[in-house]
Amino acid sequence: MSDELSKLPPNVQERLLRLQQLQQTLQSILAQKQQVEMEKTEVEQTVAELQKTADDAVIYKAIGSLLVKAEKPKVTEELVDRKELLDTRSTVLARQEQRIRSQVKEAQTKLQEDLSPISQPSS
C-alpha cells in the first residue's frame, strides 16, 4: 500500500493524510460523545432515585474510594449542575462532530476528484 501511496502526486498524498487525520478526529469525538452521554444517563438516574428518597434520608456520595455522608439537597444540586455541564459538553461535541463530518465529506470529494483521472484509462 505504501508503495502505491508513493506513486501518487504529493498533493494527493497530503489530501489522503488529511482525510485520515479527520477520520481519527471524528472517531475521538464520537468516543467522547458516547462517554458524555453515558455519564449524563447515570446522573439522570441518580437524580431520579434521589427524588424518591425522603428529604431526611441518610445519603452517601463517593469521593474516590470513600463514601462520605452528605446532605440530599447539596448532592442533588451538585448532580443538577453536573448534568448541565454534561449537556453543554454534549452540544459542543455534536457541533464538532457535524463540522468534522462536513470536512471529511469535502476531503473525500476532493480526493475522488484527484483520483478519478488516475483511475480512468486514457483513450
N, C-alpha and C positions, 0 to 999 in steps of 0.2 A: 504494500500500500504506500509506504513512504517513497518507494522508487517511482510509483505513478504520480505521487504528490510533487516530487521534484521536477517532473516534466511539465507541470502546469506553470503558466506565467506567474511572476511574483505577485501581481495584484490579485489574482485568483487565489493564490496561496494565502494571502492576507485576509481575503474575504472568508475563506474557509475557516481559518483560525479564529476570526472574529465570530463567526457563526457558532463554532464550538464553545467559545467563551460565553456567548449569550445563552446557549443552551444549559451550560453549567450554572450560570447565574439564576436562570429560571428554575432549575431543579432545587437550588438552595432556597430560593424564595418560597417555593411550594412546600418544602420541608418545614420552614419557619412558620408558614401559614397554618399547616396542619398541627404543629405543636401549639400555636396560639389558640386554635380552635378547640383542641383537647383540653387545654388549661381553662379556657372560658367555660366549657361544658362542666368541668369539675367545680369551678367556682359557683356556677348557677345551681348545681345540685346541692352544694354545701349551703348556700343561702336558703334554698327551699327547705332543707332539713332543719336549719336554724329557726325558720319561721314556724315550724311545727312544735318547737320546744317552748316550754314556759319561760317567761322573762327572768324568773329567778333560778332557772336551771343552772347547774354547775357545768361550765363549758371549759374545755381544754383546747389549746391550739399548739401545733407542733412548731418548735423553734429548733431547727437542726434535728438532733436525735432526742430532744427533750419534749415532754408535754408540760405546758405551763397553764395554770388556771387563769382564765380570762373572763371578762365581762361580756355578756352576749351583745349588748348594743355596740361596744367597741369593735368586737370581732366582725359583726355584721357590717359596720361602717367600713372597716378595712377591706372586706370582701367586695363590697359595692364599688369602692374606689379601684380595687384591683380589676374588677370586671370592666369598668370604664376605660382603664388604661389598656386592657386587652382589646376592647372594641376599637379604640384608636389605632392600636398596632395592627389589628386585622384590616382596617380600612387602608392604612398606609401600604401594607403588603399587597392588598388587592390592586391598588393603583400601580405599584411597582410591577406586579405580575402582568397587568394589562400593557404597560409600557414596554416591558421586555418581550412579551409575546408579539407585539407590533414590530419591534426591532428584529426579532427572529424571522418573522414573515418577510419583512423587507430584505433582510440579508439573504434569505433563501431565494427570493425572486431575482435579486441581482446576481446571485451565484448561478442560478439556472440560465439567466441571460448570458453570463460569461461562458458557461459550459456548452450552450446549445450550438455555437458554431464549431466547437471542437468535436462534438459527438455526431454531427451531421456529415455524411460523406460528401465530398466535393464532386460536382458533376462535370 
